[in-house]
Amino acid sequence: QAETALARAKALREEGNTLFKSGDVKGALAQYHQIFMYVHGFNDGSPSADAGLGSMSQQSRDLSVDPEVMAQLKEFKFISWSNVGLCHLKLGNHEKCVSYCTKALSIQDSNVKCLYRRGKAHLELGHVDEAKEDLARALRLDPANREAALELRKAKAAGAAHDRKEAAKYKNMFGAAAKEAEAKEGSPAADAAGAPSAA
């Protein structure tokens, strides 16, 4: 059954790639998503990492496989999550992109493409610190990555703009408070409170 699942996963990847290249991102998304349905539910003799995720096919395929086959199944699980994340990024579903890229990075934590995609999605969501962290890591792993460098510059600029905005907000806040205090100290009521009463 594992060999059959792998064959189907490979076919789905090719179908997804063809659709993606033709501009049919939603169609590609559907194919990439199906890959996971075929390759999860197997294990190498230890408790399944996918236990509890649930699917139509899980009950019939909670099977042990040898380490080499398990590695291939795990690779296709990564491919599914990574490419689903890419499709969601292209479709503007940034929260879903972050979610799927995070899943993919749980398998390959130094994958530059996933770090870049998650960083870009974080930036679109306004998560500047998270974006800078992902994009800076992507650049450390691949210093020649122009796309990551560009997005990191954007993230740093967004962070600087946010810092300036916050500084101006607090300056205005404290300035208003100081003016209010000065006004109270110089008001007639304050002066009269300390003056002797008339005989």
Phi, psi and chi 1 to 4 in degrees:
 res  aa     phi    psi   chi1   chi2   chi3   chi4
   1 GLN       -  -34.3  -70.0 -171.6    1.2      -
   2 ALA   -63.4  -40.7      -      -      -      -
   3 GLU   -64.7  -39.8  -71.9   75.2   12.5      -
   4 THR   -64.2  -42.4  -58.5      -      -      -
   5 ALA   -63.0  -41.0      -      -      -      -
   6 LEU   -65.2  -41.0  -78.7  170.1      -      -
   7 ALA   -62.6  -41.9      -      -      -      -
   8 ARG   -68.5  -38.1 -175.0   58.7 -174.0  140.8
   9 ALA   -62.8  -41.5      -      -      -      -
  10 LYS   -62.8  -42.0  -69.8  174.8 -176.7  177.4
  11 ALA   -64.7  -41.4      -      -      -      -
  12 LEU   -64.7  -38.1  -74.1  165.8      -      -
  13 ARG   -62.8  -45.0  178.8 -175.3   61.1 -179.2
  14 GLU   -63.8  -42.0  -67.0  -54.9  -44.2      -
  15 GLU   -62.4  -43.2  -68.8  167.2   14.3      -
  16 GLY   -63.1  -43.0      -      -      -      -
  17 ASN   -61.8  -41.5  -70.8  -11.1      -      -
  18 THR   -63.8  -44.3  -61.1      -      -      -
  19 LEU   -65.4  -40.8  -70.8  167.2      -      -
  20 PHE   -63.3  -44.7 -172.0   86.8      -      -
  21 LYS   -65.4  -27.6  -71.4  175.0 -177.4  176.7
  22 SER   -82.9   -5.2   71.6      -      -      -
  23 GLY    97.3   -0.1      -      -      -      -
  24 ASP   -89.5   78.8 -174.7   -0.7      -      -
  25 VAL   -67.8  -39.8  179.4      -      -      -
  26 LYS   -64.7  -39.8  -70.6 -176.4  177.9  179.7
  27 GLY   -64.2  -42.3      -      -      -      -
  28 ALA   -63.0  -41.4      -      -      -      -
  29 LEU   -56.1  -44.0  173.1   60.2      -      -
  30 ALA   -62.3  -40.9      -      -      -      -
  31 GLN   -68.9  -45.1  -58.7  -54.4  -52.9      -
  32 TYR   -63.4  -37.3  -66.6  140.6      -      -
  33 HIS   -65.8  -36.1 -172.5  -91.8      -      -
  34 GLN   -66.3  -26.5  -76.6 -170.9   67.5      -
  35 ILE   -54.2  -45.7  -67.2  173.2      -      -
  36 PHE   -59.8  -37.0  176.3   78.8      -      -
  37 MET   -62.6  -25.2  -53.0  -53.7  -69.2      -
  38 TYR   -90.0  -30.9  -79.0   90.3      -      -
  39 VAL  -102.0   -5.0  -60.7      -      -      -
  40 HIS   -93.6  167.2   86.0  -67.5      -      -
  41 GLY    96.7  -12.1      -      -      -      -
  42 PHE   -92.0  159.2  -64.2   94.9      -      -
  43 ASN  -150.3  166.8   64.1   75.5      -      -
  44 ASP   -98.1   23.2   56.2    3.3      -      -
  45 GLY   107.7  -19.6      -      -      -      -
  46 SER   -92.4  168.4   59.2      -      -      -
  47 PRO   -55.8  137.6  -26.2   34.9      -      -
  48 SER   -61.6  132.7  173.6      -      -      -
  49 ALA   -68.1  -17.5      -      -      -      -
  50 ASP   -97.1    6.9  -60.1  -44.6      -      -
  51 ALA   -57.2  132.5      -      -      -      -
  52 GLY    93.0  -12.0      -      -      -      -
  53 LEU   -73.0  -36.0  -71.6  178.8      -      -
  54 GLY    78.6  139.3      -      -      -      -
  55 SER  -170.8  170.2   78.7      -      -      -
  56 MET   -64.5  -30.1  -65.5 -176.5  -66.2      -
  57 SER  -100.8   -5.2   56.9      -      -      -
  58 GLN   -62.7  -41.3  173.8  133.0   10.0      -
  59 GLN   -62.3  -31.2  -65.9  178.2  -10.9      -
  60 SER   -91.9   -7.0   63.0      -      -      -
  61 ARG  -136.3   49.0  -72.7 -164.7  -64.3  101.1
  62 ASP   -97.7   73.9 -170.7   11.5      -      -
  63 LEU  -117.1  149.5  -55.5  173.4      -      -
  64 SER   -85.8  141.1  -63.8      -      -      -
  65 VAL  -134.1  165.1  -64.1      -      -      -
  66 ASP   -74.4  159.9   64.9   61.8      -      -
  67 PRO   -56.1  -36.8  -26.9   35.9      -      -
  68 GLU   -65.4  -44.1 -176.4  178.3  -12.8      -
  69 VAL   -67.3  -39.3  173.5      -      -      -
  70 MET   -60.8  -38.3 -170.0   64.1 -155.0      -
  71 ALA   -63.2  -39.3      -      -      -      -
  72 GLN   -67.6  -40.7  -66.2  179.5   61.5      -
  73 LEU   -63.1  -40.3  -68.5  164.9      -      -
  74 LYS   -66.0  -37.6 -167.1  173.5 -176.9 -179.8
  75 GLU   -62.9  -41.4  174.1   67.5   17.1      -
  76 PHE   -72.4  -28.1  -88.1   98.2      -      -
  77 LYS   -64.4  -42.3 -164.7 -177.5  -63.0 -178.5
  78 PHE   -61.8  -45.6  167.4   80.9      -      -
  79 ILE   -58.9  -42.7  -71.4  168.7      -      -
  80 SER   -59.3  -54.3  172.5      -      -      -
  81 TRP   -65.0  -41.8  -75.5  -23.9      -      -
  82 SER   -63.2  -46.7  174.1      -      -      -
  83 ASN   -73.9  -32.1  -72.6  -12.1      -      -
  84 VAL   -63.2  -41.3  167.0      -      -      -
  85 GLY   -60.7  -41.8      -      -      -      -
  86 LEU   -60.9  -45.0  169.7   61.2      -      -
  87 CYS   -62.9  -42.3  -70.6      -      -      -
  88 HIS   -64.4  -35.2  -79.8  -55.0      -      -
  89 LEU   -63.4  -45.2 -179.4   62.9      -      -
  90 LYS   -63.9  -32.3  -68.9  -72.3 -173.9 -179.1
  91 LEU   -86.9   -3.4  -66.8  169.2      -      -
  92 GLY    82.9   12.6      -      -      -      -
  93 ASN   -90.3   74.8  -56.9  -33.8      -      -
  94 HIS   -68.9  -35.5  -61.1  116.6      -      -
  95 GLU   -64.9  -41.5  -70.6 -176.3   -2.0      -
  96 LYS   -67.4  -35.7  -71.9 -175.8  177.6 -179.4
  97 CYS   -60.0  -46.9  174.8      -      -      -
  98 VAL   -58.8  -45.1  168.4      -      -      -
  99 SER   -61.4  -48.6  176.5      -      -      -
 100 TYR   -72.7  -35.8  -82.3   96.6      -      -
 101 CYS   -66.0  -35.4  -72.9      -      -      -
 102 THR   -64.0  -40.7  -61.9      -      -      -
 103 LYS   -62.3  -45.5  -70.3  179.2 -179.6 -178.2
 104 ALA   -62.4  -40.5      -      -      -      -
 105 LEU   -69.3  -18.4  -73.0  163.3      -      -
 106 SER   -69.6  -17.9   72.1      -      -      -
 107 ILE   -98.5  -44.9  -63.7  176.5      -      -
 108 GLN  -126.7   89.8  -64.9 -175.4   18.6      -
 109 ASP   -73.4   -8.5   64.1   -5.8      -      -
 110 SER  -115.0   23.6  -64.6      -      -      -
 111 ASN   -74.6  115.7 -173.7  -85.2      -      -
 112 VAL   -63.8  -42.1  172.6      -      -      -
 113 LYS   -61.8  -43.0  -71.3 -177.5  178.5  178.9
 114 CYS   -68.5  -38.7  -77.5      -      -      -
 115 LEU   -62.9  -42.4  -73.8  166.5      -      -
 116 TYR   -63.4  -47.6  165.9   75.2      -      -
 117 ARG   -63.3  -43.6  -67.8  165.5 -171.8  165.5
 118 ARG   -67.1  -39.0 -170.7  173.2   70.4  174.0
 119 GLY   -62.3  -43.4      -      -      -      -
 120 LYS   -64.0  -41.4 -175.2  174.8  175.9   65.2
 121 ALA   -65.4  -41.7      -      -      -      -
 122 HIS   -58.2  -42.3  -88.7  -49.9      -      -
 123 LEU   -63.6  -42.1 -176.0   56.3      -      -
 124 GLU   -63.4  -30.1  -66.6  -67.4  -22.5      -
 125 LEU   -84.7   -5.1  -70.2  166.1      -      -
 126 GLY    85.8   10.8      -      -      -      -
 127 HIS   -87.6   76.4  -54.0  159.0      -      -
 128 VAL   -65.2  -44.5  176.4      -      -      -
 129 ASP   -63.3  -43.1  -69.6  -20.3      -      -
 130 GLU   -65.3  -38.6  -68.4   87.6  -16.7      -
 131 ALA   -62.8  -46.9      -      -      -      -
 132 LYS   -61.7  -39.2  -72.0 -166.5  -69.3 -173.5
 133 GLU   -63.6  -48.4 -177.5  177.9  -11.5      -
 134 ASP   -65.4  -45.0  -81.4  -16.1      -      -
 135 LEU   -70.2  -36.8  -65.1  165.3      -      -
 136 ALA   -66.0  -38.3      -      -      -      -
 137 ARG   -67.1  -40.9 -174.7  150.3 -177.0 -106.6
 138 ALA   -59.2  -40.9      -      -      -      -
 139 LEU   -70.5  -34.5  -91.0  179.4      -      -
 140 ARG   -64.0  -37.2  -74.4 -163.8  -62.3  -87.8
 141 LEU   -76.8  -31.3  -67.6  165.3      -      -
 142 ASP  -140.6   81.0 -179.0   12.0      -      -
 143 PRO   -59.5  -19.7  -23.8   34.8      -      -
 144 ALA   -90.6    4.8      -      -      -      -
 145 ASN   -75.3  101.7 -167.5  -48.3      -      -
 146 ARG   -68.5  -38.1  -67.1 -178.5  179.4  179.9
 147 GLU   -63.4  -43.1  -68.1   83.7   -0.5      -
 148 ALA   -65.3  -39.2      -      -      -      -
 149 ALA   -62.8  -42.2      -      -      -      -
 150 LEU   -64.5  -46.0  175.3   60.8      -      -
 151 GLU   -67.9  -33.6  -67.6  -59.0  -40.5      -
 152 LEU   -65.9  -39.0 -177.8   57.4      -      -
 153 ARG   -61.9  -41.1  -75.2 -163.0  -65.5  -87.6
 154 LYS   -63.2  -41.9  -70.8 -179.8 -177.6  178.6
 155 ALA   -65.1  -41.3      -      -      -      -
 156 LYS   -65.8  -39.8  -72.2  179.8  176.6  179.2
 157 ALA   -65.2  -40.3      -      -      -      -
 158 ALA   -65.0  -38.9      -      -      -      -
 159 GLY   -65.8  -41.5      -      -      -      -
 160 ALA   -65.7  -41.2      -      -      -      -
 161 ALA   -63.8  -39.9      -      -      -      -
 162 HIS   -64.7  -41.5  177.4  -93.0      -      -
 163 ASP   -63.6  -40.7  -70.0  -16.4      -      -
 164 ARG   -64.9  -40.0  -71.8 -166.5  -62.3  -89.8
 165 LYS   -64.1  -42.7 -174.9  176.4  179.7 -179.4
 166 GLU   -66.3  -41.1  -71.6  -64.2  -61.4      -
 167 ALA   -62.7  -42.1      -      -      -      -
 168 ALA   -65.5  -38.1      -      -      -      -
 169 LYS   -63.0  -46.2 -178.0  174.3   72.6  174.4
 170 TYR   -69.8  -34.2  -75.3  113.5      -      -
 171 LYS   -62.8  -44.5 -178.5  179.0  179.6 -179.4
 172 ASN   -65.2  -38.4  -68.5  -23.8      -      -
 173 MET   -64.0  -48.8 -174.8 -173.4  -57.5      -
 174 PHE   -71.6  -31.7  -71.0  123.9      -      -
 175 GLY   -64.6  -42.3      -      -      -      -
 176 ALA   -65.1  -39.5      -      -      -      -
 177 ALA   -65.8  -39.4      -      -      -      -
 178 ALA   -66.8  -41.6      -      -      -      -
 179 LYS   -64.0  -38.2  -72.5 -179.7  179.8  178.2
 180 GLU   -65.3  -40.2 -175.7  178.0  -12.2      -
 181 ALA   -65.7  -42.1      -      -      -      -
 182 GLU   -63.3  -39.3  -70.8  174.4    3.0      -
 183 ALA   -64.9  -38.7      -      -      -      -
 184 LYS   -67.3  -40.4  -74.1 -177.4  178.5  178.8
 185 GLU   -65.9  -32.8  -71.7  174.4    3.2      -
 186 GLY   -98.1    8.6      -      -      -      -
 187 SER   -78.6  152.4   66.5      -      -      -
 188 PRO   -56.3  -35.6  -24.5   33.8      -      -
 189 ALA   -63.2  -40.1      -      -      -      -
 190 ALA   -68.2  -38.6      -      -      -      -
 191 ASP   -67.3  -40.9  -68.4  -18.9      -      -
 192 ALA   -67.8  -28.4      -      -      -      -
 193 ALA   -63.9  -30.9      -      -      -      -
 194 GLY   -97.4   -0.2      -      -      -      -
 195 ALA   -90.1  146.4      -      -      -      -
 196 PRO   -66.6  147.1   22.6  -31.9      -      -
 197 SER   -78.5  153.3   57.4      -      -      -
 198 ALA   -71.0  147.1      -      -      -      -
 199 ALA   -74.3      -      -      -      -      -
